[in-house]
Amino acid sequence: MSRPPATDEDTSDGVWSTLRNLPAPVVVLLTGIALSRTGTFVAVFLTLYLTETGHTPASAGVALTVFGIGSIAGSFAAGTAAARWGARQVITASMLLSGTAVLGVAFASDYRVLIALAFAAGLFGQMYRPAASAMMAALTPARRLVMVSAAARLGLNVGAALGPMIGVWLLTHSFALMFVVNALTHLAFGVLALVLLPDLRDEAEPGETAPASYRDVFRDAKFVLVVVAMFLTGLIESQYQAVLPLQILSEGHPAWLYATIVTLNGAIVIAFELPITRYTQRLPMKTTIAFGSLFIGAGLALFGVPAGIWIFFAGVLVWTFGEIISAPAIVAYPALAAPTDRHRTRYIGAITTAQIAGYALGPTIGTALYQLTPTLTWTMCATLGLTAYLLMHRGVREPNHP
């Protein structure tokens, strides 16, 4: 999957210039990503669904954990699968199989079957991500990849904002209807991928005989530092879901404050990430990625400062700024850091897996520390944010843009 060079007609790196010059398959990918994210309700409503259908909270928690384990496994396996069978095939299979699994959740009654379906929904639901990122990288000139990654994140963030509201409206009719709609959005993306995406395969470099593998990724010491830093960043960022609501309520603030903070984060990212990326894409990746992790950790750490309600607004601004300057670059980075086209999907799979693992383990670690002493969680955010900054600064290499 060789990347096309930039031409004289697409040298501008502005937002609209980039979007106007997108290849048709990239437009299909961006549309499919936004569609599937908007219709993904399993992770948000699985616990509520199981408890409403008579299962214990502990049983519901096990199902959600199994879903998370499946997500980690899926993102890791996708790197190998996309390299072996092609990105289009993995995207198509991922969406069709995850849609089928979610459809099964809507009608299964046996708990063991539900557990198996939750694992399958997590596994197949995440496999498309490394494959889609690899295809976008293959079809996009390197100098535009950060901006295109920001456009993909816009679809994800809009979907994340609209999805729960649509899900709540659907479940007022029935849980089954909600999961059926979830399944249909994934199936629709799968059909779009099968019909409209090109069949791209990783190309061997001249003289290259041994197939690429994750072993090559873990031999890249600098990239491993970035992978570890991405895990730490995911771990601390998950605290806004796990511990922030506990902190707000423990200080006697109303529950609407938490909803306001989370909504403010999403609104700022949706409104400003694309235009800000026009400027940050020109900065060294080491700068934006490393300082982004530092600001994310610092912003979350501010939530633990006992300074009244205003500190939560200060914290969300710092945290969101870190997310905006770093996220598009870190999404684009593994494809640019891979030494050959054949390594691209493994590099993307490694960093995606690290992020998902951080999000999955973060709530358990954060709430355990909070139960011991509330300040420990926020101290952890500051410490790990600084650690991630140092690792990113040491590990990120500047890619050569053709």
N, C-alpha and C positions, 0 to 999 in steps of 0.2 A: 504494500500500500504506500506508494511513493507520494509525497506531498507535492502539489503543484507550486511552481514558483510564482511570485508576484509579478504582474505585468505592468506596463506603463499606464494602463487604464485603471488600475486599482491600487495606486500608491498612497492615496489618502487613507489615514487611519482613524477618521472620525466615525461616530456612531452610525449615522445614516449611510455614509459611503460604504462602511463595512457590511451593513445589512443589505444594501442594494446589490452588492456584488457577491452575495452568498450563492454557492452552487445549489441547484435544486435539491439534491439529496440532503444537504445540510439543513435546508428549510424543512424538509420532511422530518429529520431528526429532531429539530427544535420543537416542531409542532407535536410530534409524538411524545417527547419528554414532558411537555407541558400538559398534554392530555392525560397521560398515565398518572402524573403526579396529582392532578386535580381530582382524579377518580380513585385514588388510593386511600381507602378508609380502614383497612385491616389493622394497621399499627395503632391507630387512634382509638378505634371503637371495639377492638377484640375483647379487652377486659370487661367492658360494659356489657357486651353481647353475652359473654359466658356467664356472668353473674346474673343477668336478667333471665337467662334460660335455666337457672337452678344450680349452677356450679358454684363452688366456694371461691372466695377471693384468692385463696392459695392456689387452687387449681387454675384459675384464670391467669395468675402470675406465672405459673409454670408454662402455660401455653404461649404467653408473650415472650418469655425467655427463650423458648424453643424457636419461636419466630425470629428472634434476634440472632440465635446461633445459625439458623438457616441463612440469614442475610449475610453474616460474616463468611460462611462457607461459599455462598453464591458469588460474592464479589471476588474471592480468591480463585475459585475454579474458573471464572469467566476469562481470566488472563490466558490460561492454557487452552480453553475451549475456542476462544476467538482466533488464537494463533493457528489452531489445528483445522477448524472448519470454516473460518471466515466470520467477520463481524456481522454481516447481514443475517447469516444463519443463526448466530447466537442471539441477536436481538429478536428475531422472529420466534425462535423456540422459547426464549425467556418470557416473552409477552403472552404467547399462546398457552404455555404451561402454567404460568402464574395465574392467568385468567381462569383457566380450568380449575386450579386449586382453590381460588377464592370462590368460584361458583360452588364448589363442593362444600365449603364452609357454610354457605347459606342453607344447605339442606341436610347436612350431616347431623346426627343426634348422638352417636356413640362418642364418648370422650376420647378414646384412643384414636379414632378416625380423625377427630378434630385436631388432635396433637400432630398427627402425621400431615394433615393438610396445612396446618400453621407452619410447620417446617418447610413444606414444599412451597408455600406462598412466599416465605422469606427467601428461600434458596433461589427460586426462579425469578422472583421479583427484583432481585439485585443483580442478576447476571447481565442484564442489558447495559448497565452503566459503564463498565470498562470497555465493552464492545462499541457502544455509541461514542464514547470519548475517543477511542482509537480511530473510528471512521471519520469523526469530525477533524481530527488531527491530520489524517491522510488527505482530506479533501480541501483543507484550508491552508493558505500560505502561512508560514510560521509567524510572520510579523503581525498577522491578524488573529492569531489563535487565542490570545488573552481576551480580546474584545468579544470573539465568538463564544468563549467560555462564559463571559459575563452575560451574554444574551441567553445562553442555556440556563444559567442560574436565575435569570429573570423569570423564565417559564416555570422553573421549579418553585421559586418563591411565591409567584402569583398562584400557582396550583396549591401550595401549602397554605396560603391564606384563604382561598376559596373552598378547598376541599372539605375542611371540617364543617363549614357552614352548610354546604350542600349535603354532607353526610347527616347532619342533625335534621335537616328538612326531610330527607329520605327516611330516616328511622322513625319519624313521627307516623309514617305510613306502615313500615315494617322493616325489621333488620334484614329480612331476606331480600327485599327490594334494594336496600343499600348495597349489599354484597353483590347482587346481580349487576347493578350499575358499575361497581368497581370492576367486576370481571369483564364487562363489555368494553370499558375503556382500554383495558390491557389487550383484549382480543383485537380491538380496532387498530391499536398501534402495531400489533403483530402482523395484521393483514397489510397495513401501509408499508411496513418494512419489507415484507415479502414481495410486494408488487412494485414498489417505487425506489427501493435502495439498490445501489449497484453491488455486484458480487466482488468485493475486494479481498485479496489474500495477501498475507505478508510475503514479501519478496526476499529471497536469499541474496546477501551481498556477494560480489565476485570473490571466489575462493573460500566462501563459508560453507562448511560441510556439516558440523554438528548443529542440531536444532537448538534454538534458544530455550531457556528454562528459567524457573525462579532461582535456581542456583546461581545463575549469572547476575541476577538482581542483588542477591545477598552478598556477592563478592564485590559489589560496587560500594565501597565503604562510605563514600560521601552520600550516596543516595540512601543508604541505610539510616544515616543520621536524620535525613529528611523524613523517612518513614516513621522513625521513633518520635520525632517532633510532631508529626501529624497525629499520631496516637495520643500524645499528651494534650495537644490542642483540642482534639475531639473529646477527651476525657473531661477537661475543665469546662468546655463550652456546654456540655450536657447538664451542668449544674443549674443553668437557668430554668430547666424543666424540673429537676429533682429537688433542689434545695432552696432556690429563690422563693417559691411560694411559702415554704416553711418559715423562712427568715422574715418575710413581709408580715405574715400572720402573727409570729412570735413578738414582733414589735408593736402589735396592736393596730396595724394599718388595715384598711378594708380590703376585701378580696379583689375589688375592681382595680386596685393599684397594680396587681400582678398582670391582669389582662391588659392594662394600659401599657405597661413596660414591654410586654411581648409584642403587642400590636405596633408600638412605636418602632421597635427593632425592625419588624417586617416592612413597615411603611417606608422607613428611611432607606432600607436596602433596595426596595422596589423602585423608589423615586430617584435615587441618586447613584446607584452602583454603575449603571451604564455610562452616564456622563462623566463621572469621576474616573472610570477606567480609561477614558480617552487620554487622560493625562498620566495616570499611574502605569499604563502599559509601556510608556517611554522610559520609565525608571528601571534601574537594575532589578532583576527578579529577587536577588538576595535581599535587597532593601525592602521591597513591598511584602514579601513572604515572611521574613524574619520579624519586621516591626509589626506586622499584622498579628502574629501570635503574641507578641509582647503586649499590644494594646488589648487584645481579647482577655488575656490573663489579668491585666490591670483593671479593666472595666468590671469584670466579674468580682475581683477582690474588693472593689469599692462598695459592693452590696453589703459587705460585712462591717463597714465603718458606721458606728452609731452616731449619725449626724442628722437624723430626721428624714423626712420624706424626700427632700431634694436630692439626697445622695443616690437614690435609685435612678433618678433621671440623669444625673451625671454619669453613673455607671453604665447605663444603656447607651449613652452617646459615645463613650470611649470604646466600649465593647463593639458597637456597630461600626465605628470607624475602622477598627482593626479588621473586622470581617470584610468590609468593602474593599480595603486596599489589598488584602491578601488573597481572598477566595478565588477571584478569576485567575490570578497568576498560579496558584497552587493547583487548580484544576488543569491548567494548560501545561504545567511544568513537567510531569512525568513523561508525556509524549515527546517533549523537546529534549529531555535529558537522556532518553533511551539511546544507546549507541548505534543501533540499527533499527530498521523497520520491524524486523522479526522480534525484537525485544519490547516493542512499544506496548503491546497488550499486557505483558507481565509487569512492566513498570507501573502502568495505570492500575492494574489489579492489586499490586502490593500497596500502593498508597491509599486506594479506595478501601481496602480491607482494614488498614490501620485506622482510618478515620471511623469506620463503622464500629470497629472493636472498641475504640475509645468512647464512642457514644453509648455502646452497650454496657460497658463496665463502669462508666462514670457514675451513674446514679447509685449503684451499690456502694462504691467507695465514698462518694460524697455524703450520702445519708448516714453511713456508719460513722464518719468523722463528725458530722453535725450532731449526732446523738451523744458522742463523747463530749465535745465542746463546739458550739456553733462556729466560733472563730477559726477552728482548724480547717474547715472546708474552704473558707475564703483565703486563708493563708496558703493552702495548697494551690489555689488558683494563681496567686501571685508568684509562688515559687516555680510551679510548672510552666507558667507563661514565660518567665525569664529563662528557664531551662530550654524551652522550645525555641526561644529567640536565639540562644547561643548555638543550639544544634542546627537550626536553619541557616544561620549566618556562616557556620562552618561548612555545611553540607551542600548548599545550593550552588550550582555552577551556572554561569551565564551561557545560555544556548547561542549558537551561531545562527542568525536569521539569514536565509538566502535572499 
